[in-house]
């Protein structure tokens, strides 16, 4: 049975409605609606498939700056979003620029051609701006998304929609992995295997490979404590050292 895709509801006011046709062209079920909160809303698949409401507040950079300074975003829109949605996002469209004094700037077309950077209305410093965004995320639960232009804006919405509607939240596995640090040189399967044993570092694995002729069966199934104890390695000063019975005992215990 094919699961019907939930509607991607886009507020009909302001700049949000400009997104509907391009989103439809991307194959998303976008429709205009009169939304009470957020600019883009859809129902996602939470853990075990439980429906969760997802809300996106979409702002161009200059609009966001003004909203932060008047505190409309923090004191009005954020409060409504926290009540309405299980997960909230702030999608900002625009290029982050600032001058040598740390004041935010924007590109403006010059009379003689080309573009020049001029102070952004409102006069906020980039550090203060970014700090407020981080606090909105950490304390307000408003997850920031960035887009330099309209193409990136549409892609952010498309991917976020797919993340929440392709599968249940607890089915996502991208955050899970078993990390294995890359080696500078090619390592044989024998050394990879014995390296998992206690007390077996890089030098010991090389010595073991030589002693057991590269046979994992000989090293694991047919070896004795004395075989491991008499393994010889060389330290950085070139001195020969035996692994010894204490370390060999730990290896044998692990093998057993």
N, C-alpha and C positions, 0 to 999 in steps of 0.2 A: 504494500500500500504506500503510495506516494504521499508524503506529508506536505500539506499546503503551506506555502511560505506566508509568514505574518506580514501584514501591511507595514510599510515604512511611512509613517505619518509625518508630514512636513507642514509646519505652520504657514498659513497663507500670507502672513504679514511680513514686512521688511524684506531683507535680503534672503531670507530662507526660501521663499517661493521660487527664487531663481534656480534652486537646486533640483526641483522636481523633474523637469524634462531631461536634464543630463543623467539623473539617476535612473530614470526609466530606460534611457538609451543604453545604460550599463546592464539592463536586465533585472533591475530591482523593482519591486512592487510599490513604488512611491506614489503617494496621493496627497493632495492638499487638504488640510483640516484646520479647524479653529482650536488650537491647543491651549489648555489652561496653564501648562508649564512646559518649559523646554521648547526648542525649535524643531527637533527631530526626535521621534519617539517610535519604539517598536517593542514587541514582546519577544524576549529571548528564552532560551532553554536553560534553566538553572540546574542544580544538582538533581539527579533522578528524573529529569525532564519537567520539573516544577516550573511553571511559567513565571518569569520575572520581567518587570518593566524596566526598559533601558531608556534613559533620556540624554540627549545631547543639546547643550547650549552652544549655538554657533555664533561667533562674532568675528568681524574683521578687526585687525589689530587696533586701529584708531578707536573703534567703538568700544573695544574691551578696555582700553586705557581710560576713556571717559567714564565707563561704568565702574571701574575700580575707584576713581577719584570721587565720584558722587556717592559711592558705596551702594549703588543700586544692585550690583551683582551680589555683594556679600549680604546686604540687609534685606533683600527682597527675593531675587531670583533663586539664590542658593537655598534659602529656607523652603521655598515651594518645591524645589527639586528633591530635597532630602525627604520630604513627605510623600512625593509622588512616585519616586523611582527607587528600585533596589540598587541600581548602579547608575552613576551620573558622570558625564564627560563634558569637558570644556574644549571645544574645537575652535582654534584661533587661526584665521587666515591672514597672512601678511609676513613680510620679511623683517626679522629683528635686526635693527641697525642702531648704532650709537657712536657718538664722537669721542674725541680724546678726553673730554671732561666727564664722560660717562652718561651724558644726556641722550635720551632716545631721539632718533632722527627718522626721517622718511625721505624717499626719493621724489623729487619734483622736476617736471620737465622745464628746462631753461629756455628763455626767449631765443637764444642763439643756437638752439639745438642741443641734443644730449640731455642728460639729467644731472641734477645736483642734489646733495643732501641738505635738508633744512631741518631745524628743530621740530619735533612732533608736538602738536598742540597739547598743552597740559603740562609740559616740562617735567616729566618724571625721569629719574635716573634708572638705568637698566638694572642695577643691583636691587633697588627698591621694588621695581616691577617684578623681577624674577622671584624675589623673596615672597611677595604677596601670592604669586601663583603657587609656589611650593606650600605655603601655609593653607591655601584653599584646598590643596590636595591632601595634606597631612591631617588637617583639623576639620575640613569641611567635606571630605570624601569626594571632591570634584577632580576627576582624573583628567590631566591635561593632554591634549592632542594638538600637534602643530602642523601647519601646511603653509608653504610659501606662496602658493597660487591656487587657482580654482581646480586645476587638474589634481593637485595633491589633496585638496579638500574632498573631492569626490572619491578619491582612492581610499582615504581614511574612513569615510562613511561606509563604503562598500566592504572593506576588510572587517571593520567592526561589526557590521551586520552579519557577515558570514561567520565570524567567530562565535557569535551568540545564537545563530540559527542553524548552523550545519550539524551540530551535535550538542549533547548535554554538557553542562559545565564540567562535571566530574569525569567526562570521557576524554577531555583534553590531556595530552601527555607531553606537550612541548617543554614543560618545566621539569621533567624527570629525565635523568641521564646517569650513566656510570662513566665517570671521567677517567681517562687513562692519559697521562702526560705523554706528549710525543717524544720519541727517542731521537737523538742526534744521529745515531747509526742504526743500521738494520739489526734487529734482534731476532734470534731464532726462536722457534716455538719452545724448544727445550728451556732456554733461559727465561722466557716469559712464564713458563709453568713453575720452575723451581724458585723463581723470584717471589712467588706468593708464599713460600714457606718462611717461618720466622728465622731470623739471623742470616738470611740469604740476601746479601746486597749484590751490587753489580759485579764486584771482584769475585765474590764467592760463586756466583752463577757461572762466570767464565771458567773458574777452576773446576767446578762440578761438571760442566759440559765436556771438558777435556778428560776428566777421570772416568766418567760414565760413558764416554764415546758418543755423547749426544743422544743416549737412549733414555727416555723418560721412564720406561719400564724398569731399567736397571737402577735408576736414581730413586724411584718411589717404591717399587715392589721388591727389589732384590738387594737393596743396600742395607748396611749395618751401621750402628752408631760409630764404629771404628772407621768405616769408610769416610764418613762425614768429618769425624774428628781430625783425621790426618790430611784433610784438604789444605793445601798451601796456597797462600796469596801473597802478593807483594804490595807494601804500602807505598805512599808517595815518595818516600826516601829510598825505596828499593829494597827494604828489609823484608825477609821472608817471615811469614807468620802462619802458624797452624790455627785452624778453626777451633780446635780443642773440644774436650768431652762435654763441657757445660753447654756450649752452643749446640753441639751435636745431639745432646739429649732432648733439647727443645724441638729440634727438627724431627727427630724420631717420634716424639710425642704427637706432633702435628700429623705426621704420616699415618700413625696408628689410628 
